[in-house]
Amino acid sequence: MSDQIRVECKRRGRSLTIVERHAPTPLLGPEWTEQKVAQLRLDEDGVWSVLWADRNGRWRSYPDAPQATQPVSLLEEIDSNPHGVFWG
């Protein structure tokens, strides 16, 4: 399905943004479209936190706000999506 849907990561400063990209369709147009999934942020103390994007693309605090010194556990949280906010 990589010709239809892709998951990508973008880095900007101390943030990593995970996006889901969808192939062009007659309904959405000739360009790949992008939907924000999650953002990992590294604070000054070296602690990562995770946020989710609401339907307007605004970043919101994640329920129970897990934090970690390595992003791997937060990626596992995003993948399992226990609160149903990351994956459509």
N, CA, C and O atoms as a CHARMM CRD file, in Angstrom:
* protein
*
  352
    1    1 MET  N      0.80700  -1.20300   0.00000 PROA 1      0.00000
    2    1 MET  CA     0.00000   0.00000   0.00000 PROA 1      0.00000
    3    1 MET  C      0.84500   1.26000   0.00000 PROA 1      0.00000
    4    1 MET  O      0.29900   2.36000   0.08500 PROA 1      0.00000
    5    2 SER  N      2.17600   1.13200  -0.09400 PROA 2      0.00000
    6    2 SER  CA     3.03300   2.31700  -0.05300 PROA 2      0.00000
    7    2 SER  C      2.78800   3.25200  -1.23700 PROA 2      0.00000
    8    2 SER  O      3.22100   4.40400  -1.21300 PROA 2      0.00000
    9    3 ASP  N      2.10000   2.76700  -2.27000 PROA 3      0.00000
   10    3 ASP  CA     1.76600   3.64800  -3.37500 PROA 3      0.00000
   11    3 ASP  C      0.49200   4.45300  -3.08300 PROA 3      0.00000
   12    3 ASP  O      0.12600   5.33300  -3.86200 PROA 3      0.00000
   13    4 GLN  N     -0.18800   4.15500  -1.95600 PROA 4      0.00000
   14    4 GLN  CA    -1.41400   4.85800  -1.59600 PROA 4      0.00000
   15    4 GLN  C     -1.32200   5.61900  -0.27800 PROA 4      0.00000
   16    4 GLN  O     -1.87200   6.71300  -0.15400 PROA 4      0.00000
   17    5 ILE  N     -0.62400   5.04300   0.71700 PROA 5      0.00000
   18    5 ILE  CA    -0.50400   5.67100   2.03800 PROA 5      0.00000
   19    5 ILE  C      0.93800   5.54800   2.51300 PROA 5      0.00000
   20    5 ILE  O      1.56200   4.49500   2.38000 PROA 5      0.00000
   21    6 ARG  N      1.45400   6.63700   3.06700 PROA 6      0.00000
   22    6 ARG  CA     2.80200   6.63800   3.63100 PROA 6      0.00000
   23    6 ARG  C      2.77300   7.30600   5.00100 PROA 6      0.00000
   24    6 ARG  O      1.99900   8.23400   5.23600 PROA 6      0.00000
   25    7 VAL  N      3.61200   6.82900   5.88700 PROA 7      0.00000
   26    7 VAL  CA     3.80700   7.48400   7.18000 PROA 7      0.00000
   27    7 VAL  C      5.21400   8.06400   7.14800 PROA 7      0.00000
   28    7 VAL  O      6.18800   7.35700   6.88800 PROA 7      0.00000
   29    8 GLU  N      5.30300   9.35600   7.41600 PROA 8      0.00000
   30    8 GLU  CA     6.58300  10.04900   7.34900 PROA 8      0.00000
   31    8 GLU  C      6.81400  10.85200   8.62500 PROA 8      0.00000
   32    8 GLU  O      5.88700  11.13200   9.38600 PROA 8      0.00000
   33    9 CYS  N      8.06500  11.21100   8.83200 PROA 9      0.00000
   34    9 CYS  CA     8.45400  11.99700   9.99500 PROA 9      0.00000
   35    9 CYS  C      9.18300  13.24500   9.52100 PROA 9      0.00000
   36    9 CYS  O     10.04900  13.17800   8.64900 PROA 9      0.00000
   37   10 LYS  N      8.82600  14.38000  10.10000 PROA 10     0.00000
   38   10 LYS  CA     9.47600  15.64900   9.77700 PROA 10     0.00000
   39   10 LYS  C     10.10500  16.20600  11.05500 PROA 10     0.00000
   40   10 LYS  O      9.51900  16.14000  12.13500 PROA 10     0.00000
   41   11 ARG  N     11.28500  16.74300  10.91000 PROA 11     0.00000
   42   11 ARG  CA    11.98100  17.30400  12.07200 PROA 11     0.00000
   43   11 ARG  C     12.06100  18.81600  11.92800 PROA 11     0.00000
   44   11 ARG  O     12.37700  19.34400  10.86300 PROA 11     0.00000
   45   12 ARG  N     11.76600  19.49800  13.03500 PROA 12     0.00000
   46   12 ARG  CA    11.90000  20.95500  13.07800 PROA 12     0.00000
   47   12 ARG  C     12.30800  21.32700  14.49000 PROA 12     0.00000
   48   12 ARG  O     11.52800  21.17600  15.43000 PROA 12     0.00000
   49   13 GLY  N     13.51700  21.80600  14.63700 PROA 13     0.00000
   50   13 GLY  CA    14.02000  22.15700  15.95800 PROA 13     0.00000
   51   13 GLY  C     14.02100  20.95700  16.88300 PROA 13     0.00000
   52   13 GLY  O     14.65100  19.94200  16.58700 PROA 13     0.00000
   53   14 ARG  N     13.31800  21.06600  18.00600 PROA 14     0.00000
   54   14 ARG  CA    13.24000  19.99000  19.00100 PROA 14     0.00000
   55   14 ARG  C     11.96300  19.16600  18.86200 PROA 14     0.00000
   56   14 ARG  O     11.55800  18.47500  19.79700 PROA 14     0.00000
   57   15 SER  N     11.33000  19.24100  17.69100 PROA 15     0.00000
   58   15 SER  CA    10.07600  18.51500  17.46800 PROA 15     0.00000
   59   15 SER  C     10.19600  17.54800  16.30200 PROA 15     0.00000
   60   15 SER  O     10.85100  17.83400  15.30000 PROA 15     0.00000
   61   16 LEU  N      9.55100  16.39800  16.45100 PROA 16     0.00000
   62   16 LEU  CA     9.40200  15.41600  15.38500 PROA 16     0.00000
   63   16 LEU  C      7.91000  15.27700  15.12300 PROA 16     0.00000
   64   16 LEU  O      7.14900  14.93700  16.02900 PROA 16     0.00000
   65   17 THR  N      7.49000  15.53500  13.89800 PROA 17     0.00000
   66   17 THR  CA     6.08000  15.43900  13.55200 PROA 17     0.00000
   67   17 THR  C      5.86000  14.23300  12.65800 PROA 17     0.00000
   68   17 THR  O      6.51700  14.08200  11.62700 PROA 17     0.00000
   69   18 ILE  N      4.94000  13.38500  13.05400 PROA 18     0.00000
   70   18 ILE  CA     4.57800  12.19700  12.28500 PROA 18     0.00000
   71   18 ILE  C      3.33000  12.54000  11.48500 PROA 18     0.00000
   72   18 ILE  O      2.33200  13.00600  12.03500 PROA 18     0.00000
   73   19 VAL  N      3.40100  12.30000  10.17200 PROA 19     0.00000
   74   19 VAL  CA     2.27900  12.59300   9.29000 PROA 19     0.00000
   75   19 VAL  C      1.91200  11.35700   8.47500 PROA 19     0.00000
   76   19 VAL  O      2.75200  10.50300   8.19500 PROA 19     0.00000
   77   20 GLU  N      0.65600  11.28600   8.10700 PROA 20     0.00000
   78   20 GLU  CA     0.16300  10.23900   7.22000 PROA 20     0.00000
   79   20 GLU  C     -0.12400  10.92200   5.88500 PROA 20     0.00000
   80   20 GLU  O     -0.87100  11.89800   5.82600 PROA 20     0.00000
   81   21 ARG  N      0.47300  10.40200   4.82100 PROA 21     0.00000
   82   21 ARG  CA     0.28900  10.99300   3.49100 PROA 21     0.00000
   83   21 ARG  C     -0.52900  10.04200   2.62000 PROA 21     0.00000
   84   21 ARG  O     -0.33700   8.82600   2.64100 PROA 21     0.00000
   85   22 HSD  N     -1.44900  10.63500   1.85300 PROA 22     0.00000
   86   22 HSD  CA    -2.35100   9.86600   1.00000 PROA 22     0.00000
   87   22 HSD  C     -2.11800  10.24100  -0.46200 PROA 22     0.00000
   88   22 HSD  O     -1.93100  11.41100  -0.79300 PROA 22     0.00000
   89   23 ALA  N     -2.13200   9.23200  -1.32600 PROA 23     0.00000
   90   23 ALA  CA    -1.90400   9.42700  -2.75600 PROA 23     0.00000
   91   23 ALA  C     -2.99600  10.30000  -3.37000 PROA 23     0.00000
   92   23 ALA  O     -4.10200  10.39500  -2.83900 PROA 23     0.00000
   93   24 PRO  N     -2.67300  10.93000  -4.48500 PROA 24     0.00000
   94   24 PRO  CA    -3.68200  11.73400  -5.18300 PROA 24     0.00000
   95   24 PRO  C     -4.90300  10.89400  -5.56100 PROA 24     0.00000
   96   24 PRO  O     -4.79100   9.71700  -5.90600 PROA 24     0.00000
   97   25 THR  N     -6.06500  11.53200  -5.48500 PROA 25     0.00000
   98   25 THR  CA    -7.31600  10.88900  -5.90000 PROA 25     0.00000
   99   25 THR  C     -8.15000  11.93200  -6.63600 PROA 25     0.00000
  100   25 THR  O     -7.91200  13.13000  -6.48100 PROA 25     0.00000
  101   26 PRO  N     -9.11200  11.49900  -7.42500 PROA 26     0.00000
  102   26 PRO  CA    -9.97600  12.47600  -8.10600 PROA 26     0.00000
  103   26 PRO  C    -10.69200  13.39900  -7.11200 PROA 26     0.00000
  104   26 PRO  O    -10.92200  14.57200  -7.40400 PROA 26     0.00000
  105   27 LEU  N    -11.04000  12.86700  -5.94900 PROA 27     0.00000
  106   27 LEU  CA   -11.76000  13.65300  -4.94700 PROA 27     0.00000
  107   27 LEU  C    -10.86700  14.69700  -4.26900 PROA 27     0.00000
  108   27 LEU  O    -11.29900  15.82500  -4.03000 PROA 27     0.00000
  109   28 LEU  N     -9.61800  14.31900  -3.95800 PROA 28     0.00000
  110   28 LEU  CA    -8.71200  15.20500  -3.21800 PROA 28     0.00000
  111   28 LEU  C     -7.77200  16.01000  -4.09700 PROA 28     0.00000
  112   28 LEU  O     -7.16400  16.97000  -3.62500 PROA 28     0.00000
  113   29 GLY  N     -7.63800  15.64400  -5.35500 PROA 29     0.00000
  114   29 GLY  CA    -6.78500  16.40400  -6.26300 PROA 29     0.00000
  115   29 GLY  C     -5.52300  15.66600  -6.65700 PROA 29     0.00000
  116   29 GLY  O     -5.30300  14.53300  -6.23000 PROA 29     0.00000
  117   30 PRO  N     -4.68100  16.31100  -7.48200 PROA 30     0.00000
  118   30 PRO  CA    -3.51700  15.64700  -8.06900 PROA 30     0.00000
  119   30 PRO  C     -2.28700  15.54500  -7.16300 PROA 30     0.00000
  120   30 PRO  O     -1.31000  14.89400  -7.53200 PROA 30     0.00000
  121   31 GLU  N     -2.31700  16.16600  -6.00200 PROA 31     0.00000
  122   31 GLU  CA    -1.16100  16.16200  -5.09600 PROA 31     0.00000
  123   31 GLU  C     -1.38000  15.19000  -3.93800 PROA 31     0.00000
  124   31 GLU  O     -2.51600  14.89600  -3.56600 PROA 31     0.00000
  125   32 TRP  N     -0.28600  14.70000  -3.38100 PROA 32     0.00000
  126   32 TRP  CA    -0.37400  13.91400  -2.14700 PROA 32     0.00000
  127   32 TRP  C     -0.90700  14.82300  -1.04800 PROA 32     0.00000
  128   32 TRP  O     -0.47500  15.97100  -0.93600 PROA 32     0.00000
  129   33 THR  N     -1.83300  14.33100  -0.23900 PROA 33     0.00000
  130   33 THR  CA    -2.34500  15.10300   0.89100 PROA 33     0.00000
  131   33 THR  C     -1.68700  14.61000   2.17600 PROA 33     0.00000
  132   33 THR  O     -1.16500  13.49700   2.23800 PROA 33     0.00000
  133   34 GLU  N     -1.72500  15.45300   3.18500 PROA 34     0.00000
  134   34 GLU  CA    -1.01700  15.15100   4.42400 PROA 34     0.00000
  135   34 GLU  C     -1.93500  15.38000   5.61100 PROA 34     0.00000
  136   34 GLU  O     -2.66500  16.37000   5.66800 PROA 34     0.00000
  137   35 GLN  N     -1.88800  14.45500   6.55300 PROA 35     0.00000
  138   35 GLN  CA    -2.64800  14.58700   7.79400 PROA 35     0.00000
  139   35 GLN  C     -1.69300  14.40200   8.96400 PROA 35     0.00000
  140   35 GLN  O     -0.97900  13.40200   9.03700 PROA 35     0.00000
  141   36 LYS  N     -1.68000  15.36800   9.88000 PROA 36     0.00000
  142   36 LYS  CA    -0.84600  15.25800  11.06800 PROA 36     0.00000
  143   36 LYS  C     -1.35900  14.12900  11.94700 PROA 36     0.00000
  144   36 LYS  O     -2.56700  13.96800  12.12400 PROA 36     0.00000
  145   37 VAL  N     -0.43300  13.34500  12.49800 PROA 37     0.00000
  146   37 VAL  CA    -0.80700  12.23500  13.37500 PROA 37     0.00000
  147   37 VAL  C     -0.39600  12.53000  14.80800 PROA 37     0.00000
  148   37 VAL  O     -1.22200  12.47600  15.71900 PROA 37     0.00000
  149   38 ALA  N      0.88500  12.84200  15.01000 PROA 38     0.00000
  150   38 ALA  CA     1.41000  13.06500  16.36000 PROA 38     0.00000
  151   38 ALA  C      2.65700  13.92400  16.27500 PROA 38     0.00000
  152   38 ALA  O      3.27500  14.06200  15.21900 PROA 38     0.00000
  153   39 GLN  N      3.00600  14.49400  17.41300 PROA 39     0.00000
  154   39 GLN  CA     4.25100  15.25400  17.49400 PROA 39     0.00000
  155   39 GLN  C      4.97300  14.88700  18.78400 PROA 39     0.00000
  156   39 GLN  O      4.37800  14.84800  19.86000 PROA 39     0.00000
  157   40 LEU  N      6.25100  14.62200  18.65200 PROA 40     0.00000
  158   40 LEU  CA     7.10500  14.37400  19.81000 PROA 40     0.00000
  159   40 LEU  C      7.93300  15.63100  20.03700 PROA 40     0.00000
  160   40 LEU  O      8.52600  16.17000  19.10200 PROA 40     0.00000
  161   41 ARG  N      7.97100  16.09200  21.27000 PROA 41     0.00000
  162   41 ARG  CA     8.73000  17.30500  21.60100 PROA 41     0.00000
  163   41 ARG  C      9.74400  17.00000  22.68700 PROA 41     0.00000
  164   41 ARG  O      9.44100  16.32800  23.67200 PROA 41     0.00000
  165   42 LEU  N     10.94500  17.50100  22.49200 PROA 42     0.00000
  166   42 LEU  CA    12.03200  17.34400  23.44500 PROA 42     0.00000
  167   42 LEU  C     12.19800  18.64200  24.22100 PROA 42     0.00000
  168   42 LEU  O     12.43700  19.69600  23.63100 PROA 42     0.00000
  169   43 ASP  N     12.07100  18.56800  25.55100 PROA 43     0.00000
  170   43 ASP  CA    12.21000  19.78600  26.34200 PROA 43     0.00000
  171   43 ASP  C     13.67000  20.03600  26.72200 PROA 43     0.00000
  172   43 ASP  O     14.55200  19.25000  26.37700 PROA 43     0.00000
  173   44 GLU  N     13.91100  21.11600  27.42200 PROA 44     0.00000
  174   44 GLU  CA    15.27000  21.51700  27.80100 PROA 44     0.00000
  175   44 GLU  C     15.96100  20.51800  28.72100 PROA 44     0.00000
  176   44 GLU  O     17.18900  20.49000  28.80100 PROA 44     0.00000
  177   45 ASP  N     15.17000  19.69400  29.42000 PROA 45     0.00000
  178   45 ASP  CA    15.72900  18.70700  30.35100 PROA 45     0.00000
  179   45 ASP  C     15.97200  17.35100  29.69800 PROA 45     0.00000
  180   45 ASP  O     16.36300  16.39600  30.37000 PROA 45     0.00000
  181   46 GLY  N     15.74000  17.26400  28.37600 PROA 46     0.00000
  182   46 GLY  CA    15.95200  16.00300  27.67700 PROA 46     0.00000
  183   46 GLY  C     14.81100  15.01400  27.82000 PROA 46     0.00000
  184   46 GLY  O     15.01300  13.80800  27.68500 PROA 46     0.00000
  185   47 VAL  N     13.61300  15.51500  28.09300 PROA 47     0.00000
  186   47 VAL  CA    12.44000  14.65800  28.25900 PROA 47     0.00000
  187   47 VAL  C     11.51300  14.84800  27.05400 PROA 47     0.00000
  188   47 VAL  O     11.18400  15.97300  26.67800 PROA 47     0.00000
  189   48 TRP  N     11.10000  13.72700  26.45900 PROA 48     0.00000
  190   48 TRP  CA    10.18900  13.73800  25.31800 PROA 48     0.00000
  191   48 TRP  C      8.74800  13.66600  25.79200 PROA 48     0.00000
  192   48 TRP  O      8.43000  12.96000  26.74900 PROA 48     0.00000
  193   49 SER  N      7.87900  14.40300  25.10900 PROA 49     0.00000
  194   49 SER  CA     6.44800  14.31500  25.35800 PROA 49     0.00000
  195   49 SER  C      5.74800  14.13300  24.01100 PROA 49     0.00000
  196   49 SER  O      6.33600  14.38000  22.95700 PROA 49     0.00000
  197   50 VAL  N      4.49600  13.70200  24.05600 PROA 50     0.00000
  198   50 VAL  CA     3.74700  13.43900  22.82600 PROA 50     0.00000
  199   50 VAL  C      2.46300  14.26600  22.81600 PROA 50     0.00000
  200   50 VAL  O      1.80100  14.43200  23.84100 PROA 50     0.00000
  201   51 LEU  N      2.13400  14.77700  21.63800 PROA 51     0.00000
  202   51 LEU  CA     0.90400  15.53200  21.43500 PROA 51     0.00000
  203   51 LEU  C      0.15400  14.92000  20.25600 PROA 51     0.00000
  204   51 LEU  O      0.74100  14.19700  19.45100 PROA 51     0.00000
  205   52 TRP  N     -1.13800  15.20900  20.15400 PROA 52     0.00000
  206   52 TRP  CA    -1.93000  14.73200  19.02800 PROA 52     0.00000
  207   52 TRP  C     -2.56600  15.92500  18.34200 PROA 52     0.00000
  208   52 TRP  O     -2.75300  16.97500  18.95700 PROA 52     0.00000
  209   53 ALA  N     -2.89800  15.76500  17.06200 PROA 53     0.00000
  210   53 ALA  CA    -3.49200  16.84600  16.27800 PROA 53     0.00000
  211   53 ALA  C     -5.00300  16.67000  16.22600 PROA 53     0.00000
  212   53 ALA  O     -5.50000  15.59800  15.88000 PROA 53     0.00000
  213   54 ASP  N     -5.73600  17.73600  16.57400 PROA 54     0.00000
  214   54 ASP  CA    -7.19000  17.66300  16.47200 PROA 54     0.00000
  215   54 ASP  C     -7.60100  17.80600  14.99900 PROA 54     0.00000
  216   54 ASP  O     -6.73700  17.92500  14.13000 PROA 54     0.00000
  217   55 ARG  N     -8.88700  17.79600  14.71700 PROA 55     0.00000
  218   55 ARG  CA    -9.33600  17.81900  13.31900 PROA 55     0.00000
  219   55 ARG  C     -8.99200  19.11400  12.59100 PROA 55     0.00000
  220   55 ARG  O     -9.05000  19.16700  11.36300 PROA 55     0.00000
  221   56 ASN  N     -8.63100  20.15900  13.34000 PROA 56     0.00000
  222   56 ASN  CA    -8.20200  21.42800  12.74400 PROA 56     0.00000
  223   56 ASN  C     -6.68500  21.53200  12.63000 PROA 56     0.00000
  224   56 ASN  O     -6.15700  22.56200  12.21300 PROA 56     0.00000
  225   57 GLY  N     -5.98300  20.45000  13.00700 PROA 57     0.00000
  226   57 GLY  CA    -4.52300  20.45700  12.91900 PROA 57     0.00000
  227   57 GLY  C     -3.82700  21.13000  14.08700 PROA 57     0.00000
  228   57 GLY  O     -2.62200  21.37200  14.02800 PROA 57     0.00000
  229   58 ARG  N     -4.56600  21.43900  15.15500 PROA 58     0.00000
  230   58 ARG  CA    -3.96600  22.06100  16.34400 PROA 58     0.00000
  231   58 ARG  C     -3.43200  20.97600  17.26600 PROA 58     0.00000
  232   58 ARG  O     -4.05700  19.93000  17.44100 PROA 58     0.00000
  233   59 TRP  N     -2.27100  21.23500  17.85100 PROA 59     0.00000
  234   59 TRP  CA    -1.65200  20.25600  18.75500 PROA 59     0.00000
  235   59 TRP  C     -2.30100  20.32300  20.12000 PROA 59     0.00000
  236   59 TRP  O     -2.47900  21.40000  20.68800 PROA 59     0.00000
  237   60 ARG  N     -2.65300  19.15400  20.63900 PROA 60     0.00000
  238   60 ARG  CA    -3.31100  19.02400  21.94300 PROA 60     0.00000
  239   60 ARG  C     -2.51000  18.09500  22.84100 PROA 60     0.00000
  240   60 ARG  O     -1.83800  17.17700  22.37200 PROA 60     0.00000
  241   61 SER  N     -2.59500  18.34900  24.13900 PROA 61     0.00000
  242   61 SER  CA    -1.94400  17.45900  25.10200 PROA 61     0.00000
  243   61 SER  C     -2.56100  16.07800  25.00300 PROA 61     0.00000
  244   61 SER  O     -3.77500  15.93200  24.85600 PROA 61     0.00000
  245   62 TYR  N     -1.72900  15.09100  25.08200 PROA 62     0.00000
  246   62 TYR  CA    -2.18500  13.71600  25.00000 PROA 62     0.00000
  247   62 TYR  C     -2.72600  13.28000  26.35400 PROA 62     0.00000
  248   62 TYR  O     -2.14700  13.63400  27.38100 PROA 62     0.00000
  249   63 PRO  N     -3.84400  12.50400  26.38800 PROA 63     0.00000
  250   63 PRO  CA    -4.38200  12.03000  27.66900 PROA 63     0.00000
  251   63 PRO  C     -3.33400  11.26500  28.48400 PROA 63     0.00000
  252   63 PRO  O     -2.61100  10.42600  27.94800 PROA 63     0.00000
  253   64 ASP  N     -3.26500  11.55500  29.73500 PROA 64     0.00000
  254   64 ASP  CA    -2.31700  10.94900  30.67200 PROA 64     0.00000
  255   64 ASP  C     -0.87300  11.34100  30.38300 PROA 64     0.00000
  256   64 ASP  O      0.03500  10.86800  31.06600 PROA 64     0.00000
  257   65 ALA  N     -0.64300  12.18300  29.40100 PROA 65     0.00000
  258   65 ALA  CA     0.64300  12.79200  29.04900 PROA 65     0.00000
  259   65 ALA  C      1.88200  11.96200  29.40600 PROA 65     0.00000
  260   65 ALA  O      2.62900  12.33900  30.30800 PROA 65     0.00000
  261   66 PRO  N      2.10900  10.84600  28.71700 PROA 66     0.00000
  262   66 PRO  CA     3.33500  10.08400  28.99400 PROA 66     0.00000
  263   66 PRO  C      4.56900  10.87900  28.57700 PROA 66     0.00000
  264   66 PRO  O      4.53200  11.64600  27.61500 PROA 66     0.00000
  265   67 GLN  N      5.64500  10.68700  29.30400 PROA 67     0.00000
  266   67 GLN  CA     6.91600  11.32800  28.98500 PROA 67     0.00000
  267   67 GLN  C      8.00900  10.27700  29.04800 PROA 67     0.00000
  268   67 GLN  O      7.86300   9.26100  29.72800 PROA 67     0.00000
  269   68 ALA  N      9.11000  10.52200  28.33500 PROA 68     0.00000
  270   68 ALA  CA    10.19000   9.53900  28.29200 PROA 68     0.00000
  271   68 ALA  C     11.50600  10.22800  27.96500 PROA 68     0.00000
  272   68 ALA  O     11.52700  11.31100  27.38200 PROA 68     0.00000
  273   69 THR  N     12.60400   9.58300  28.34900 PROA 69     0.00000
  274   69 THR  CA    13.91900  10.10500  27.99600 PROA 69     0.00000
  275   69 THR  C     14.36100   9.62600  26.61000 PROA 69     0.00000
  276   69 THR  O     15.31600  10.15400  26.04100 PROA 69     0.00000
  277   70 GLN  N     13.66500   8.62900  26.07500 PROA 70     0.00000
  278   70 GLN  CA    13.88000   8.13100  24.71700 PROA 70     0.00000
  279   70 GLN  C     12.52400   8.08900  24.01500 PROA 70     0.00000
  280   70 GLN  O     11.52800   7.75300  24.65500 PROA 70     0.00000
  281   71 PRO  N     12.44800   8.41700  22.72900 PROA 71     0.00000
  282   71 PRO  CA    11.14100   8.47100  22.06000 PROA 71     0.00000
  283   71 PRO  C     10.51500   7.10900  21.73800 PROA 71     0.00000
  284   71 PRO  O      9.35000   7.05900  21.34200 PROA 71     0.00000
  285   72 VAL  N     11.24300   6.02200  21.89300 PROA 72     0.00000
  286   72 VAL  CA    10.73100   4.70700  21.49300 PROA 72     0.00000
  287   72 VAL  C      9.42300   4.35900  22.19500 PROA 72     0.00000
  288   72 VAL  O      8.48500   3.90800  21.53800 PROA 72     0.00000
  289   73 SER  N      9.33300   4.55400  23.50200 PROA 73     0.00000
  290   73 SER  CA     8.10000   4.20000  24.21700 PROA 73     0.00000
  291   73 SER  C      6.93000   5.07700  23.76600 PROA 73     0.00000
  292   73 SER  O      5.78200   4.63100  23.77100 PROA 73     0.00000
  293   74 LEU  N      7.21600   6.31500  23.37800 PROA 74     0.00000
  294   74 LEU  CA     6.15200   7.18500  22.88500 PROA 74     0.00000
  295   74 LEU  C      5.68700   6.74100  21.50400 PROA 74     0.00000
  296   74 LEU  O      4.50200   6.84200  21.18800 PROA 74     0.00000
  297   75 LEU  N      6.60600   6.25300  20.68000 PROA 75     0.00000
  298   75 LEU  CA     6.22400   5.70500  19.37600 PROA 75     0.00000
  299   75 LEU  C      5.33900   4.47500  19.55400 PROA 75     0.00000
  300   75 LEU  O      4.39600   4.26900  18.79000 PROA 75     0.00000
  301   76 GLU  N      5.64300   3.66000  20.56100 PROA 76     0.00000
  302   76 GLU  CA     4.80700   2.49600  20.86200 PROA 76     0.00000
  303   76 GLU  C      3.41400   2.93700  21.29700 PROA 76     0.00000
  304   76 GLU  O      2.42200   2.30300  20.93900 PROA 76     0.00000
  305   77 GLU  N      3.33600   4.01400  22.06200 PROA 77     0.00000
  306   77 GLU  CA     2.04500   4.55800  22.50600 PROA 77     0.00000
  307   77 GLU  C      1.23400   5.03900  21.30100 PROA 77     0.00000
  308   77 GLU  O      0.03400   4.78400  21.20900 PROA 77     0.00000
  309   78 ILE  N      1.89900   5.73200  20.38500 PROA 78     0.00000
  310   78 ILE  CA     1.23500   6.21500  19.16900 PROA 78     0.00000
  311   78 ILE  C      0.73400   5.03600  18.34500 PROA 78     0.00000
  312   78 ILE  O     -0.39300   5.05300  17.85000 PROA 78     0.00000
  313   79 ASP  N      1.56200   4.02200  18.20100 PROA 79     0.00000
  314   79 ASP  CA     1.19600   2.85200  17.40700 PROA 79     0.00000
  315   79 ASP  C      0.00200   2.11100  18.01300 PROA 79     0.00000
  316   79 ASP  O     -0.90000   1.69700  17.28500 PROA 79     0.00000
  317   80 SER  N     -0.01100   1.94400  19.32200 PROA 80     0.00000
  318   80 SER  CA    -1.11500   1.21500  19.96100 PROA 80     0.00000
  319   80 SER  C     -2.38200   2.06700  20.06100 PROA 80     0.00000
  320   80 SER  O     -3.48700   1.52600  20.08100 PROA 80     0.00000
  321   81 ASN  N     -2.23200   3.39900  20.12500 PROA 81     0.00000
  322   81 ASN  CA    -3.34200   4.34700  20.07900 PROA 81     0.00000
  323   81 ASN  C     -4.48100   4.00400  21.05500 PROA 81     0.00000
  324   81 ASN  O     -5.63100   3.89200  20.63300 PROA 81     0.00000
  325   82 PRO  N     -4.18000   3.83800  22.34400 PROA 82     0.00000
  326   82 PRO  CA    -5.20800   3.39900  23.29600 PROA 82     0.00000
  327   82 PRO  C     -6.37000   4.39400  23.48100 PROA 82     0.00000
  328   82 PRO  O     -7.46500   3.98900  23.87100 PROA 82     0.00000
  329   83 HSD  N     -6.14800   5.66500  23.21100 PROA 83     0.00000
  330   83 HSD  CA    -7.21700   6.66000  23.36900 PROA 83     0.00000
  331   83 HSD  C     -7.90000   7.01300  22.05300 PROA 83     0.00000
  332   83 HSD  O     -8.82800   7.82100  22.03500 PROA 83     0.00000
  333   84 GLY  N     -7.44900   6.41200  20.95000 PROA 84     0.00000
  334   84 GLY  CA    -8.07400   6.60600  19.65400 PROA 84     0.00000
  335   84 GLY  C     -7.91900   7.99200  19.05100 PROA 84     0.00000
  336   84 GLY  O     -8.78400   8.43600  18.29600 PROA 84     0.00000
  337   85 VAL  N     -6.82500   8.68400  19.37400 PROA 85     0.00000
  338   85 VAL  CA    -6.65200  10.05700  18.85800 PROA 85     0.00000
  339   85 VAL  C     -5.64500  10.16200  17.71000 PROA 85     0.00000
  340   85 VAL  O     -5.61000  11.18100  17.02100 PROA 85     0.00000
  341   86 PHE  N     -4.83600   9.13800  17.49400 PROA 86     0.00000
  342   86 PHE  CA    -3.78200   9.24700  16.49000 PROA 86     0.00000
  343   86 PHE  C     -4.19500   8.79400  15.10000 PROA 86     0.00000
  344   86 PHE  O     -4.06200   9.54500  14.13400 PROA 86     0.00000
  345   87 TRP  N     -4.68800   7.58800  14.99600 PROA 87     0.00000
  346   87 TRP  CA    -4.95800   7.00300  13.67700 PROA 87     0.00000
  347   87 TRP  C     -6.45100   7.04100  13.39700 PROA 87     0.00000
  348   87 TRP  O     -7.24200   6.44400  14.12800 PROA 87     0.00000
  349   88 GLY  N     -6.84000   7.75200  12.32700 PROA 88     0.00000
  350   88 GLY  CA    -8.17800   7.97300  11.85100 PROA 88     0.00000
  351   88 GLY  C     -9.17900   6.96300  12.07200 PROA 88     0.00000
  352   88 GLY  O    -10.33000   7.13700  11.67100 PROA 88     0.00000
